[in-house]
Amino acid sequence: MHMHMLVGIVLHTTLLAIVGYALLFSASKASGVVALIGRVLGLWVFLLAILSVAAVVTAPMFGGKPFGLDMHDHGGWMHRGDRDEGPDQRVTPSAPPAQPAPPAKP
């Protein structure tokens, strides 16, 4: 596992845990529907934190890709202008080949 990936997942998970804790804390002070929404969002954020750790831990089982997904695929719709193919590329037609001049008659 690369060191930058490990540092990234630790920071990412820490941030998600802090946000989840803040949501659950504020939901405990609220009442009614607001408390329910706060609890659901807090649990959702904690679930995302757990899944992000699981993605990094299981990445070696999937060829280095979290859950087998290629996270660095730059051929998607956002990078369509970078490719040399596709309908949105403007291609100017080349000039037809030059015809040889007919031989001069004496």
Beta strands, then each sheet from edge to edge (+ up, - down):
end
